[in-house]
Amino acid sequence: MRRDELGDLQVFLAVCEERSFTRAAARLGTSQSALSYTVKRLEERLGLRLLTRTTRNVSPTEVGEQLAATLRPAFDDIETHLDSLNVFREKPAGTIRITSSRIAARDILYPKVAQLMAEYPDIKIEISLDQRLTDIVAERFDAGVRLGERVEKDMIAVPIGPEMRLAVAGSPDYIKRYGQPKSPHELTDHRCINMRLPTLGGLYVWEFEKKGRPINVRVDGQFICDDPEMVIEAARDGLGLCCMPYSHIEALIERGELVSVLEDWLPPFPGYHLYYPSRRQTSPAFALLLKALRYRAKR
């Protein structure tokens, strides 16, 4: 195989994964027209149509999907072995790509990686914000950050934050008008602010537990939103009760802007974890990231 043929295959795989010449060009740092020419040249050389192009979408043909499935593990293996060579460098270096939810990135991830990059100028870190449960292997991320209970069992998960717990709260005016629910069952008589889940598009079912007895409640109310900050703002405005991680509304509760209810029904659960494939060969840069992020409870 000639050197340019290997490059053509890499370009094809990028376009196939991104489903867009524009996004693939941005990823590879080249022009859209150059990628289009390269893929066309590859198709002519193989005598096969690899991509179906429309004005709105680019998708692999059946043979293109088969080729991509063959190339993806091969290129991943090459990249993994190249990363392992960093151990021979005097200074840790390389790029680490991480997918994370917005709140975890803001509160936990970014402060630590900012310090890490200041100490090691040759380390580059990319953070992609996404509420979905991203397939980090398929989308070529080195690691992801999610709540511990949402991490797949075949991943290595490292705690990077303390245990968390949920809080149900409403404004003082709302509590004065409608009273405090004494059990989760009473929430069906209250106005509640629903959260639209970005992963499946459904509404979040409020989860409770007491003495090992779990209860899930589908709540109802006037307002639905998929942004946590707006849900909290709606609760402050008296539109209903909200269900949020306690850390997100702790300051508002302490200032008396929100009133917490049903506290004995909301036990702690595993907090944020950094997860990554078990087959990954840890590079010096990634090892430093793990060390910087690993959470150790204070005793």
Residue, then its C-alpha position, 0 to 999 in steps of 0.5 A: m500500500r502506498r503512503d497516500e492510500l493510507g491517508d485516503l483511508q483515514v480521510f474516508l473514516a473521518v467523513c464516515e464517522e462525522r457524517s459530514f465533509t464540513r465536520a470532518a474537514a474541521r476535525l482534520g484541519t483541512s478544506q471540505s473540497a480537499l476531502s471530497y476530492t480524496v474520497k472520490r479518488l479512493e472510490e475510483r481506485l477501489g471501483l466502489r461507491l463508499l458514501t451516499r451524498t445528499t444536500r443535507n447528509v453524508s452516510p456510508t453505503e453498505v460496503g462503506e460501512q464494512l470498510a469503516a468497521t475494518l478501519r476503525p479498530a486498525f487505526d485505533d490500534i495504531e493510535t494506541h501504540l503511538d500514544s504508548l511511545n510518550v513514555f519515552r519522552e522526558k515530558p508528558a505530552g499528547t492530546i486527551r479528549i474527554t466528554s462530560s456533562r456541563i455541570a461536571a465539567r464546570d464544577i470538577l473537571y475544568p478546574k483540575v485540567a486547567q491546573l494540569m495544563a499550566e504545569y505541563p505545557d505539552i499536554k492538550i485537553e479537549i472537553s466536549l460538553d454533552q448530556r448524552l451517554t456518549d459511546i467514548v470508543a465509537e466517538r474516539f474519546d479517551a475518557g468520559v465523565r458521568l455519574g457513577e451509576r450511569v457508567e457501563k460495567d465494562m469501563i474502568a471508573v474512577p471517582i472524581g467527586p464526593e457522593m451526591r444526593l438529590a433535593v426537592a425544593g420550592s420557593p417560600d411563597y409556594i410552600k406557604r400557598y400549597g404546603q409541604p409534601k410529607s411523602p413522595h406520594e403527595l407530589t401528585d397533588h403538587r405543581c412540579i417542574n419537569m426535566r426533559l432528559p436529553t438522552l432519551g427525550g422523556l421526562y425525568v421520573w423523580e426517584f426516592e428511597k427510604k429504609g431500602r424501599p425505592i419509590n418512583v413518582r411521575v410528577d406533573g406541572q405547568f413548566i417543562c425544561d431540559d436546562p437545569e439552571m432554568v428549572i431552578e429559576a422557575a422554582r425560585d419564581g414559585l412555579g412549583l417544586c423542583c428536583m435537583p442535585y443538592s449541591h446545585i441549590e444548596a446556596l439558595i436553600e441556605r439563603g432561604e430562597l428555596v425550601s427543601v422538603l422530603e429530605d429523609w426520602l433522598p439518600p446519597f448516591p455515587g457522584y461523578h466518575l471518570y471512565y475509560p475503556s479497560r483495554r486502554q494503555t495508559s499514557p503518562a499524560f493520561a496517568l497524570l490526569l487520573k492522579a489530578l482528578r481522583y477524589r479522596a474523601k477527607r477523614 
